[in-house]
Amino acid sequence: MDLGLRGRTVLVTGATSGIGRAVARAFSGEGARVAVSYRNDRAAAEELAQELGAAQDRAFPVAYALDDPVSPRRVVAAVEERWGSLDVLVANAVRWGVRRAPGTPFENVPEEDWLPVVDGNLAPVIRTVQQAVPGMRRRGWGRIALISSHNALGGNRGQEFYGAAKAGLHGLARSLMWDLGGDGLLVNVVCPGLTVTERMLKGLPEPVRARETAATPTGRLSDPEDVASAVLFLCSAANGNITGESLTVAGGR
């Protein structure tokens, strides 16, 4: 299947590890040019850009910070100035927060703990989409993927604030599709389940991983590449009329 991505320009936020890195590699493998955004680890972004063809101007690293309201304008402008257009936006960058401690009631979580999680996972995505959309409208083609979480659908103890922020992406897509669809722009949400990333392997004990694997119909947890494949299709020319949808990649969970 020709995904029609050769020569397209792609911005992947949060691209230096895990799902974001797999997404960047997937687009590059289809012949797209990829802007690799990073928050702190410029060295990792430069290494990935080199892997994806920086020497041939097929990739470059670009700074992007969820907590900087000006950053979305700068990152989109950097892509458009370098390559003349931004065709695909994958909003993958995430703001992790303090997990509610066991035994701490929901109502006792101070605002200074939960507000950065809610604000940092929703408002920056809206800002970045606002910056990306005008150029896509002018060209009559664009694809946007918002990376959510299974916590937004099934919930998870102690993840109320993160889940609330990620659920906001679903509402954004369902309403935004009405504004964008007539101009040739499609926006969708991808919801990864528990995914085998470096962060997961470091932070989740093996017995918990084994329990979650046993509870998954496919008998395995998703790899970042599984999520990347879903994003790749939804953001390709092969997707001709799917918009406003949420696709879960969680092995049937």
DOVEXDREN-729444 format. One record per atom (N, C-alpha, C): residue in three letters; atom name; x, y, z. Coordinates in steps of 0.1 Angstrom, whole numbers, plus 5000, padded with zeros to 4 digits. Layout:
  code  site    c1    c2    c3
   ALA    CA     X     Y     Z
...
END
This chain:
  code  site    c1    c2    c3
   MET     N  5008  4988  5000
   MET    CA  5000  5000  5000
   MET     C  5009  5012  5000
   ASP     N  5006  5021  4991
   ASP    CA  5013  5034  4990
   ASP     C  5007  5044  5000
   LEU     N  5014  5048  5010
   LEU    CA  5009  5057  5020
   LEU     C  5009  5071  5016
   GLY     N  5016  5074  5005
   GLY    CA  5016  5088  5000
   GLY     C  5023  5098  5009
   LEU     N  5034  5093  5016
   LEU    CA  5041  5101  5025
   LEU     C  5055  5106  5020
   ARG     N  5059  5101  5009
   ARG    CA  5072  5105  5004
   ARG     C  5072  5120  5001
   GLY     N  5082  5127  5007
   GLY    CA  5083  5141  5005
   GLY     C  5074  5149  5015
   ARG     N  5065  5143  5022
   ARG    CA  5057  5150  5032
   ARG     C  5066  5155  5043
   THR     N  5062  5165  5050
   THR    CA  5069  5170  5062
   THR     C  5061  5167  5074
   VAL     N  5068  5163  5084
   VAL    CA  5062  5158  5097
   VAL     C  5069  5164  5109
   LEU     N  5061  5168  5118
   LEU    CA  5066  5172  5131
   LEU     C  5061  5162  5142
   VAL     N  5070  5156  5149
   VAL    CA  5067  5147  5160
   VAL     C  5072  5153  5173
   THR     N  5063  5157  5182
   THR    CA  5067  5163  5194
   THR     C  5070  5151  5204
   GLY     N  5080  5154  5213
   GLY    CA  5084  5143  5222
   GLY     C  5090  5131  5215
   ALA     N  5099  5134  5206
   ALA    CA  5104  5123  5196
   ALA     C  5116  5116  5200
   THR     N  5122  5119  5212
   THR    CA  5135  5114  5215
   THR     C  5135  5100  5221
   SER     N  5124  5095  5225
   SER    CA  5123  5082  5231
   SER     C  5110  5075  5229
   GLY     N  5109  5063  5233
   GLY    CA  5096  5056  5233
   GLY     C  5088  5057  5221
   ILE     N  5075  5060  5223
   ILE    CA  5065  5060  5211
   ILE     C  5069  5071  5201
   GLY     N  5073  5083  5206
   GLY    CA  5077  5093  5197
   GLY     C  5088  5090  5188
   ARG     N  5098  5083  5193
   ARG    CA  5109  5079  5185
   ARG     C  5105  5069  5174
   ALA     N  5097  5059  5178
   ALA    CA  5092  5049  5169
   ALA     C  5083  5056  5158
   VAL     N  5076  5066  5161
   VAL    CA  5067  5073  5152
   VAL     C  5076  5080  5142
   ALA     N  5087  5087  5147
   ALA    CA  5096  5094  5138
   ALA     C  5102  5085  5128
   ARG     N  5107  5073  5133
   ARG    CA  5113  5063  5124
   ARG     C  5103  5058  5114
   ALA     N  5091  5056  5118
   ALA    CA  5081  5050  5109
   ALA     C  5079  5060  5097
   PHE     N  5077  5073  5100
   PHE    CA  5075  5083  5089
   PHE     C  5087  5084  5080
   SER     N  5099  5084  5086
   SER    CA  5111  5084  5078
   SER     C  5112  5072  5069
   GLY     N  5108  5061  5074
   GLY    CA  5109  5049  5066
   GLY     C  5100  5049  5054
   GLU     N  5090  5058  5054
   GLU    CA  5081  5060  5043
   GLU     C  5085  5071  5034
   GLY     N  5097  5077  5036
   GLY    CA  5102  5088  5028
   GLY     C  5098  5102  5032
   ALA     N  5092  5103  5044
   ALA    CA  5088  5117  5048
   ALA     C  5101  5123  5054
   ARG     N  5100  5137  5055
   ARG    CA  5110  5144  5062
   ARG     C  5104  5147  5076
   VAL     N  5113  5145  5086
   VAL    CA  5108  5145  5100
   VAL     C  5115  5155  5109
   ALA     N  5108  5164  5115
   ALA    CA  5113  5173  5125
   ALA     C  5112  5166  5139
   VAL     N  5123  5164  5145
   VAL    CA  5124  5157  5158
   VAL     C  5124  5167  5170
   SER     N  5114  5167  5177
   SER    CA  5113  5177  5188
   SER     C  5118  5171  5201
   TYR     N  5124  5179  5209
   TYR    CA  5130  5175  5222
   TYR     C  5127  5186  5232
   ARG     N  5127  5182  5245
   ARG    CA  5126  5191  5256
   ARG     C  5139  5194  5262
   ASN     N  5147  5184  5266
   ASN    CA  5159  5186  5273
   ASN     C  5171  5179  5266
   ASP     N  5168  5167  5260
   ASP    CA  5178  5158  5255
   ASP     C  5182  5162  5241
   ARG     N  5189  5172  5239
   ARG    CA  5192  5176  5225
   ARG     C  5201  5166  5218
   ALA     N  5210  5160  5226
   ALA    CA  5219  5150  5221
   ALA     C  5212  5138  5215
   ALA     N  5201  5134  5222
   ALA    CA  5193  5122  5217
   ALA     C  5186  5127  5204
   ALA     N  5181  5139  5204
   ALA    CA  5174  5144  5192
   ALA     C  5183  5145  5180
   GLU     N  5195  5150  5182
   GLU    CA  5205  5151  5171
   GLU     C  5209  5137  5166
   GLU     N  5211  5127  5176
   GLU    CA  5214  5114  5172
   GLU     C  5203  5107  5163
   LEU     N  5190  5109  5167
   LEU    CA  5179  5104  5159
   LEU     C  5178  5111  5146
   ALA     N  5180  5124  5146
   ALA    CA  5180  5131  5133
   ALA     C  5191  5126  5123
   GLN     N  5202  5124  5128
   GLN    CA  5213  5118  5120
   GLN     C  5209  5105  5114
   GLU     N  5203  5096  5123
   GLU    CA  5198  5083  5118
   GLU     C  5188  5084  5107
   LEU     N  5179  5095  5108
   LEU    CA  5169  5096  5098
   LEU     C  5173  5104  5086
   GLY     N  5185  5108  5085
   GLY    CA  5190  5115  5073
   GLY     C  5192  5130  5074
   ALA     N  5197  5134  5085
   ALA    CA  5199  5149  5087
   ALA     C  5209  5154  5076
   ALA     N  5218  5146  5073
   ALA    CA  5228  5150  5063
   ALA     C  5222  5153  5049
   GLN     N  5211  5146  5046
   GLN    CA  5204  5149  5034
   GLN     C  5192  5158  5035
   ASP     N  5192  5165  5047
   ASP    CA  5181  5174  5050
   ASP     C  5167  5167  5051
   ARG     N  5168  5154  5056
   ARG    CA  5155  5146  5057
   ARG     C  5151  5146  5072
   ALA     N  5158  5153  5081
   ALA    CA  5154  5153  5095
   ALA     C  5162  5164  5102
   PHE     N  5157  5170  5112
   PHE    CA  5165  5180  5120
   PHE     C  5158  5180  5134
   PRO     N  5166  5183  5144
   PRO    CA  5161  5185  5158
   PRO     C  5156  5199  5160
   VAL     N  5146  5200  5168
   VAL    CA  5140  5213  5171
   VAL     C  5135  5213  5186
   ALA     N  5137  5224  5193
   ALA    CA  5133  5224  5207
   ALA     C  5118  5227  5208
   TYR     N  5112  5221  5218
   TYR    CA  5098  5222  5220
   TYR     C  5095  5220  5235
   ALA     N  5089  5229  5242
   ALA    CA  5086  5228  5256
   ALA     C  5071  5230  5259
   LEU     N  5065  5220  5265
   LEU    CA  5051  5221  5268
   LEU     C  5048  5233  5278
   ASP     N  5057  5237  5286
   ASP    CA  5054  5247  5296
   ASP     C  5058  5261  5291
   ASP     N  5061  5262  5278
   ASP    CA  5064  5275  5272
   ASP     C  5053  5279  5262
   PRO     N  5044  5288  5265
   PRO    CA  5033  5291  5256
   PRO     C  5038  5296  5242
   VAL     N  5050  5301  5240
   VAL    CA  5055  5305  5228
   VAL     C  5061  5294  5219
   SER     N  5064  5283  5226
   SER    CA  5071  5272  5219
   SER     C  5064  5266  5207
   PRO     N  5050  5264  5208
   PRO    CA  5043  5259  5196
   PRO     C  5045  5267  5184
   ARG     N  5044  5280  5185
   ARG    CA  5046  5289  5174
   ARG     C  5060  5288  5168
   ARG     N  5070  5287  5177
   ARG    CA  5084  5286  5172
   ARG     C  5087  5273  5165
   VAL     N  5081  5262  5171
   VAL    CA  5085  5249  5165
   VAL     C  5078  5247  5151
   VAL     N  5066  5252  5150
   VAL    CA  5059  5251  5137
   VAL     C  5066  5260  5127
   ALA     N  5069  5272  5131
   ALA    CA  5076  5281  5122
   ALA     C  5090  5276  5118
   ALA     N  5096  5269  5126
   ALA    CA  5109  5263  5123
   ALA     C  5108  5253  5111
   VAL     N  5097  5244  5112
   VAL    CA  5095  5234  5102
   VAL     C  5091  5241  5089
   GLU     N  5082  5251  5089
   GLU    CA  5077  5257  5077
   GLU     C  5088  5265  5071
   GLU     N  5097  5272  5078
   GLU    CA  5108  5280  5073
   GLU     C  5118  5271  5066
   ARG     N  5120  5259  5072
   ARG    CA  5131  5250  5067
   ARG     C  5126  5243  5054
   TRP     N  5114  5238  5055
   TRP    CA  5109  5229  5044
   TRP     C  5097  5235  5036
   GLY     N  5092  5246  5040
   GLY    CA  5082  5253  5032
   GLY     C  5068  5249  5036
   SER     N  5066  5238  5044
   SER    CA  5053  5234  5048
   SER     C  5054  5224  5060
   LEU     N  5042  5223  5066
   LEU    CA  5041  5212  5076
   LEU     C  5028  5204  5073
   ASP     N  5030  5192  5069
   ASP    CA  5019  5184  5064
   ASP     C  5012  5175  5075
   VAL     N  5020  5171  5084
   VAL    CA  5016  5161  5095
   VAL     C  5021  5166  5108
   LEU     N  5012  5166  5118
   LEU    CA  5015  5169  5132
   LEU     C  5012  5157  5140
   VAL     N  5022  5152  5148
   VAL    CA  5019  5141  5157
   VAL     C  5022  5147  5171
   ALA     N  5011  5150  5179
   ALA    CA  5013  5156  5192
   ALA     C  5015  5145  5202
   ASN     N  5027  5142  5205
   ASN    CA  5031  5130  5213
   ASN     C  5037  5135  5227
   ALA     N  5043  5147  5228
   ALA    CA  5049  5151  5240
   ALA     C  5040  5150  5252
   VAL     N  5045  5147  5263
   VAL    CA  5037  5144  5275
   VAL     C  5043  5151  5287
   ARG     N  5034  5156  5296
   ARG    CA  5038  5162  5309
   ARG     C  5035  5152  5320
   TRP     N  5044  5145  5325
   TRP    CA  5042  5136  5336
   TRP     C  5040  5144  5349
   GLY     N  5033  5138  5358
   GLY    CA  5031  5145  5371
   GLY     C  5033  5135  5382
   VAL     N  5030  5140  5394
   VAL    CA  5031  5132  5406
   VAL     C  5019  5123  5407
   ARG     N  5021  5110  5408
   ARG    CA  5010  5101  5409
   ARG     C  5004  5102  5423
   ARG     N  4991  5102  5424
   ARG    CA  4985  5103  5437
   ARG     C  4989  5091  5446
   ALA     N  4994  5094  5457
   ALA    CA  5000  5083  5466
   ALA     C  4989  5075  5471
   PRO     N  4991  5061  5472
   PRO    CA  4981  5053  5479
   PRO     C  4977  5058  5492
   GLY     N  4964  5058  5495
   GLY    CA  4960  5063  5508
   GLY     C  4957  5078  5509
   THR     N  4961  5085  5498
   THR    CA  4958  5099  5498
   THR     C  4945  5102  5491
   PRO     N  4935  5107  5497
   PRO    CA  4922  5109  5491
   PRO     C  4924  5119  5479
   PHE     N  4915  5117  5469
   PHE    CA  4915  5126  5458
   PHE     C  4914  5141  5462
   GLU     N  4906  5144  5471
   GLU    CA  4903  5158  5475
   GLU     C  4915  5164  5482
   ASN     N  4925  5156  5486
   ASN    CA  4936  5161  5494
   ASN     C  4948  5164  5485
   VAL     N  4947  5162  5472
   VAL    CA  4958  5164  5463
   VAL     C  4958  5180  5460
   PRO     N  4969  5186  5464
   PRO    CA  4970  5201  5462
   PRO     C  4970  5205  5448
   GLU     N  4965  5217  5445
   GLU    CA  4964  5222  5431
   GLU     C  4978  5223  5425
   GLU     N  4988  5226  5433
   GLU    CA  5002  5227  5427
   GLU     C  5007  5214  5421
   ASP     N  5001  5203  5426
   ASP    CA  5005  5189  5420
   ASP     C  4997  5186  5408
   TRP     N  4984  5189  5407
   TRP    CA  4976  5184  5396
   TRP     C  4974  5194  5385
   LEU     N  4975  5207  5388
   LEU    CA  4973  5217  5377
   LEU     C  4983  5216  5366
   PRO     N  4996  5214  5369
   PRO    CA  5006  5213  5358
   PRO     C  5003  5201  5349
   VAL     N  4998  5191  5355
   VAL    CA  4995  5179  5346
   VAL     C  4983  5181  5337
   VAL     N  4973  5188  5342
   VAL    CA  4961  5191  5334
   VAL     C  4964  5201  5323
   ASP     N  4971  5212  5328
   ASP    CA  4974  5223  5319
   ASP     C  4985  5219  5309
   GLY     N  4994  5211  5313
   GLY    CA  5006  5207  5305
   GLY     C  5003  5197  5294
   ASN     N  4992  5189  5296
   ASN    CA  4989  5179  5286
   ASN     C  4977  5183  5277
   LEU     N  4971  5194  5278
   LEU    CA  4960  5198  5270
   LEU     C  4963  5211  5263
   ALA     N  4965  5222  5271
   ALA    CA  4967  5235  5265
   ALA     C  4978  5236  5254
   PRO     N  4990  5230  5257
   PRO    CA  5000  5230  5246
   PRO     C  4997  5223  5233
   VAL     N  4989  5213  5234
   VAL    CA  4984  5206  5222
   VAL     C  4975  5215  5214
   ILE     N  4966  5221  5221
   ILE    CA  4957  5231  5214
   ILE     C  4965  5242  5208
   ARG     N  4975  5247  5215
   ARG    CA  4983  5258  5209
   ARG     C  4990  5253  5196
   THR     N  4996  5241  5197
   THR    CA  5004  5236  5186
   THR     C  4995  5233  5174
   VAL     N  4983  5228  5176
   VAL    CA  4974  5225  5165
   VAL     C  4970  5238  5159
   GLN     N  4967  5248  5167
   GLN    CA  4964  5262  5162
   GLN     C  4975  5267  5153
   GLN     N  4987  5265  5156
   GLN    CA  4998  5270  5148
   GLN     C  5000  5261  5135
   ALA     N  4997  5248  5135
   ALA    CA  4999  5240  5124
   ALA     C  4988  5241  5114
   VAL     N  4976  5244  5118
   VAL    CA  4964  5243  5109
   VAL     C  4964  5253  5098
   PRO     N  4968  5266  5100
   PRO    CA  4967  5276  5089
   PRO     C  4974  5271  5076
   GLY     N  4986  5267  5077
   GLY    CA  4994  5262  5065
   GLY     C  4987  5250  5059
   MET     N  4982  5241  5067
   MET    CA  4975  5229  5061
   MET     C  4963  5233  5054
   ARG     N  4956  5243  5059
   ARG    CA  4943  5248  5052
   ARG     C  4947  5254  5038
   ARG     N  4958  5261  5038
   ARG    CA  4961  5268  5025
   ARG     C  4965  5258  5015
   ARG     N  4971  5247  5019
   ARG    CA  4975  5236  5010
   ARG     C  4964  5226  5007
   GLY     N  4953  5226  5015
   GLY    CA  4942  5217  5013
   GLY     C  4945  5203  5017
   TRP     N  4955  5201  5025
   TRP    CA  4958  5187  5030
   TRP     C  4965  5188  5043
   GLY     N  4962  5179  5052
   GLY    CA  4969  5178  5065
   GLY     C  4964  5167  5073
   ARG     N  4972  5162  5082
   ARG    CA  4969  5151  5091
   ARG     C  4974  5154  5105
   ILE     N  4966  5152  5115
   ILE    CA  4969  5155  5128
   ILE     C  4966  5142  5137
   ALA     N  4976  5138  5145
   ALA    CA  4973  5127  5154
   ALA     C  4976  5132  5168
   LEU     N  4967  5130  5177
   LEU    CA  4968  5134  5191
   LEU     C  4970  5121  5199
   ILE     N  4982  5120  5206
   ILE    CA  4985  5108  5214
   ILE     C  4979  5109  5227
   SER     N  4969  5101  5230
   SER    CA  4962  5101  5243
   SER     C  4967  5089  5251
   SER     N  4958  5083  5259
   SER    CA  4962  5072  5268
   SER     C  4950  5063  5271
   HIS     N  4953  5051  5274
   HIS    CA  4942  5042  5278
   HIS     C  4935  5047  5291
   ASN     N  4943  5055  5299
   ASN    CA  4937  5060  5311
   ASN     C  4926  5070  5308
   ALA     N  4925  5075  5297
   ALA    CA  4914  5084  5293
   ALA     C  4902  5077  5290
   LEU     N  4903  5064  5287
   LEU    CA  4891  5056  5284
   LEU     C  4887  5047  5295
   GLY     N  4896  5039  5300
   GLY    CA  4893  5029  5311
   GLY     C  4895  5034  5325
   GLY     N  4903  5044  5326
   GLY    CA  4906  5049  5339
   GLY     C  4917  5041  5346
   ASN     N  4922  5047  5357
   ASN    CA  4933  5040  5364
   ASN     C  4934  5046  5378
   ARG     N  4935  5039  5388
   ARG    CA  4935  5044  5402
   ARG     C  4947  5053  5403
   GLY     N  4945  5065  5408
   GLY    CA  4955  5075  5410
   GLY     C  4959  5083  5398
   GLN     N  4952  5081  5387
   GLN    CA  4955  5088  5375
   GLN     C  4944  5098  5370
   GLU     N  4937  5103  5380
   GLU    CA  4925  5111  5376
   GLU     C  4929  5124  5368
   PHE     N  4939  5130  5372
   PHE    CA  4943  5143  5366
   PHE     C  4949  5141  5352
   TYR     N  4958  5131  5351
   TYR    CA  4963  5128  5338
   TYR     C  4953  5123  5329
   GLY     N  4944  5114  5334
   GLY    CA  4933  5109  5326
   GLY     C  4924  5120  5321
   ALA     N  4921  5130  5329
   ALA    CA  4912  5141  5326
   ALA     C  4918  5149  5314
   ALA     N  4931  5152  5315
   ALA    CA  4938  5160  5305
   ALA     C  4938  5152  5292
   LYS     N  4941  5139  5292
   LYS    CA  4942  5131  5280
   LYS     C  4928  5130  5274
   ALA     N  4918  5129  5282
   ALA    CA  4904  5128  5277
   ALA     C  4900  5140  5270
   GLY     N  4906  5151  5274
   GLY    CA  4903  5164  5267
   GLY     C  4907  5163  5252
   LEU     N  4917  5155  5248
   LEU    CA  4921  5154  5235
   LEU     C  4910  5148  5226
   HIS     N  4902  5139  5232
   HIS    CA  4892  5132  5225
   HIS     C  4881  5143  5222
   GLY     N  4877  5151  5232
   GLY    CA  4868  5161  5229
   GLY     C  4872  5171  5219
   LEU     N  4885  5174  5219
   LEU    CA  4891  5183  5209
   LEU     C  4889  5178  5195
   ALA     N  4893  5165  5193
   ALA    CA  4892  5159  5180
   ALA     C  4878  5158  5175
   ARG     N  4869  5155  5183
   ARG    CA  4855  5153  5179
   ARG     C  4848  5166  5175
   SER     N  4852  5177  5181
   SER    CA  4847  5190  5177
   SER     C  4855  5196  5165
   LEU     N  4868  5194  5166
   LEU    CA  4877  5201  5156
   LEU     C  4875  5195  5142
   MET     N  4871  5182  5141
   MET    CA  4869  5176  5128
   MET     C  4859  5184  5120
   TRP     N  4849  5190  5127
   TRP    CA  4839  5198  5119
   TRP     C  4845  5210  5113
   ASP     N  4854  5216  5119
   ASP    CA  4861  5228  5114
   ASP     C  4871  5225  5103
   LEU     N  4877  5214  5104
   LEU    CA  4889  5211  5095
   LEU     C  4885  5202  5083
   GLY     N  4875  5194  5084
   GLY    CA  4872  5184  5074
   GLY     C  4870  5190  5060
   GLY     N  4863  5201  5059
   GLY    CA  4860  5206  5046
   GLY     C  4872  5212  5039
   ASP     N  4883  5213  5046
   ASP    CA  4895  5219  5040
   ASP     C  4905  5208  5038
   GLY     N  4901  5195  5039
   GLY    CA  4910  5184  5036
   GLY     C  4919  5180  5047
   LEU     N  4916  5184  5059
   LEU    CA  4924  5181  5071
   LEU     C  4917  5170  5080
   LEU     N  4924  5160  5084
   LEU    CA  4919  5149  5092
   LEU     C  4926  5149  5106
   VAL     N  4918  5148  5117
   VAL    CA  4924  5148  5130
   VAL     C  4919  5136  5138
   ASN     N  4927  5128  5143
   ASN    CA  4924  5116  5151
   ASN     C  4932  5114  5163
   VAL     N  4927  5106  5172
   VAL    CA  4934  5103  5185
   VAL     C  4938  5088  5185
   VAL     N  4950  5086  5190
   VAL    CA  4955  5073  5192
   VAL     C  4958  5071  5207
   CYS     N  4952  5060  5212
   CYS    CA  4953  5057  5226
   CYS     C  4961  5045  5229
   PRO     N  4974  5046  5232
   PRO    CA  4982  5035  5235
   PRO     C  4978  5029  5249
   GLY     N  4978  5016  5250
   GLY    CA  4977  5009  5263
   GLY     C  4991  5009  5269
   LEU     N  4993  5000  5279
   LEU    CA  5006  4999  5285
   LEU     C  5016  4995  5274
   THR     N  5026  5003  5272
   THR    CA  5035  5001  5260
   THR     C  5049  4999  5266
   VAL     N  5056  4990  5260
   VAL    CA  5070  4986  5264
   VAL     C  5080  4997  5260
   THR     N  5081  5007  5267
   THR    CA  5091  5018  5265
   THR     C  5101  5017  5276
   GLU     N  5112  5025  5274
   GLU    CA  5122  5025  5284
   GLU     C  5117  5030  5298
   ARG     N  5108  5040  5297
   ARG    CA  5102  5045  5310
   ARG     C  5094  5034  5317
   MET     N  5086  5027  5309
   MET    CA  5078  5016  5315
   MET     C  5086  5005  5321
   LEU     N  5097  5001  5314
   LEU    CA  5105  4991  5320
   LEU     C  5113  4995  5332
   LYS     N  5116  5008  5333
   LYS    CA  5123  5013  5345
   LYS     C  5113  5015  5356
   GLY     N  5101  5019  5354
   GLY    CA  5092  5023  5364
   GLY     C  5082  5013  5369
   LEU     N  5079  5003  5361
   LEU    CA  5069  4993  5364
   LEU     C  5075  4980  5368
   PRO     N  5073  4975  5380
   PRO    CA  5079  4962  5384
   PRO     C  5075  4950  5375
   GLU     N  5084  4941  5374
   GLU    CA  5082  4929  5365
   GLU     C  5069  4922  5369
   PRO     N  5066  4920  5382
   PRO    CA  5053  4912  5385
   PRO     C  5041  4920  5379
   VAL     N  5041  4933  5380
   VAL    CA  5030  4941  5374
   VAL     C  5029  4939  5359
   ARG     N  5041  4940  5353
   ARG    CA  5041  4938  5338
   ARG     C  5035  4924  5334
   ALA     N  5039  4914  5342
   ALA    CA  5035  4900  5339
   ALA     C  5020  4899  5341
   ARG     N  5014  4906  5352
   ARG    CA  5000  4906  5354
   ARG     C  4992  4912  5343
   GLU     N  4998  4924  5338
   GLU    CA  4991  4931  5327
   GLU     C  4992  4923  5314
   THR     N  5003  4917  5312
   THR    CA  5004  4908  5300
   THR     C  4994  4897  5300
   ALA     N  4992  4891  5311
   ALA    CA  4983  4880  5312
   ALA     C  4969  4884  5310
   ALA     N  4966  4897  5313
   ALA    CA  4952  4902  5312
   ALA     C  4950  4908  5298
   THR     N  4959  4907  5289
   THR    CA  4958  4912  5275
   THR     C  4955  4901  5266
   PRO     N  4944  4902  5258
   PRO    CA  4939  4891  5249
   PRO     C  4950  4886  5239
   THR     N  4959  4895  5235
   THR    CA  4969  4891  5225
   THR     C  4981  4884  5232
   GLY     N  4981  4884  5245
   GLY    CA  4992  4878  5253
   GLY     C  5005  4885  5253
   ARG     N  5005  4898  5249
   ARG    CA  5017  4906  5250
   ARG     C  5013  4921  5251
   LEU     N  5022  4929  5256
   LEU    CA  5020  4943  5257
   LEU     C  5024  4949  5244
   SER     N  5019  4961  5241
   SER    CA  5023  4968  5228
   SER     C  5037  4972  5228
   ASP     N  5044  4972  5217
   ASP    CA  5056  4978  5215
   ASP     C  5054  4992  5209
   PRO     N  5064  5002  5211
   PRO    CA  5062  5015  5205
   PRO     C  5059  5014  5190
   GLU     N  5065  5004  5183
   GLU    CA  5062  5003  5169
   GLU     C  5048  4999  5165
   ASP     N  5041  4992  5174
   ASP    CA  5027  4990  5172
   ASP     C  5019  5003  5172
   VAL     N  5022  5012  5181
   VAL    CA  5015  5025  5181
   VAL     C  5019  5033  5169
   ALA     N  5032  5032  5166
   ALA    CA  5036  5040  5154
   ALA     C  5029  5036  5141
   SER     N  5027  5023  5140
   SER    CA  5020  5019  5128
   SER     C  5006  5024  5127
   ALA     N  4999  5025  5138
   ALA    CA  4985  5031  5138
   ALA     C  4986  5046  5134
   VAL     N  4995  5053  5140
   VAL    CA  4997  5067  5137
   VAL     C  5000  5069  5123
   LEU     N  5009  5061  5118
   LEU    CA  5013  5062  5104
   LEU     C  5002  5061  5094
   PHE     N  4993  5051  5096
   PHE    CA  4982  5050  5087
   PHE     C  4972  5062  5088
   LEU     N  4969  5066  5100
   LEU    CA  4959  5077  5102
   LEU     C  4964  5090  5096
   CYS     N  4977  5091  5096
   CYS    CA  4983  5104  5091
   CYS     C  4988  5103  5077
   SER     N  4984  5093  5069
   SER    CA  4988  5091  5056
   SER     C  4977  5094  5046
   ALA     N  4981  5093  5033
   ALA    CA  4971  5095  5022
   ALA     C  4962  5083  5021
   ALA     N  4966  5072  5027
   ALA    CA  4958  5060  5027
   ALA     C  4946  5062  5035
   ASN     N  4946  5070  5045
   ASN    CA  4935  5074  5052
   ASN     C  4928  5086  5045
   GLY     N  4917  5082  5038
   GLY    CA  4911  5092  5030
   GLY     C  4899  5099  5037
   ASN     N  4893  5093  5047
   ASN    CA  4881  5099  5053
   ASN     C  4878  5095  5067
   ILE     N  4888  5091  5074
   ILE    CA  4887  5088  5089
   ILE     C  4891  5100  5097
   THR     N  4882  5106  5104
   THR    CA  4885  5117  5112
   THR     C  4876  5118  5125
   GLY     N  4882  5124  5135
   GLY    CA  4874  5125  5148
   GLY     C  4873  5112  5155
   GLU     N  4881  5102  5152
   GLU    CA  4880  5089  5158
   GLU     C  4892  5087  5168
   SER     N  4889  5077  5177
   SER    CA  4899  5073  5187
   SER     C  4903  5059  5185
   LEU     N  4915  5056  5182
   LEU    CA  4920  5042  5180
   LEU     C  4928  5037  5191
   THR     N  4924  5027  5198
   THR    CA  4931  5021  5209
   THR     C  4941  5010  5204
   VAL     N  4953  5011  5209
   VAL    CA  4964  5001  5206
   VAL     C  4968  4995  5219
   ALA     N  4961  4984  5222
   ALA    CA  4963  4979  5236
   ALA     C  4961  4963  5236
   GLY     N  4962  4957  5224
   GLY    CA  4961  4943  5224
   GLY     C  4947  4937  5228
   GLY     N  4937  4946  5226
   GLY    CA  4923  4941  5230
   GLY     C  4918  4946  5243
   ARG     N  4927  4953  5251
   ARG    CA  4923  4957  5264
   ARG     C  4913  4969  5263
END
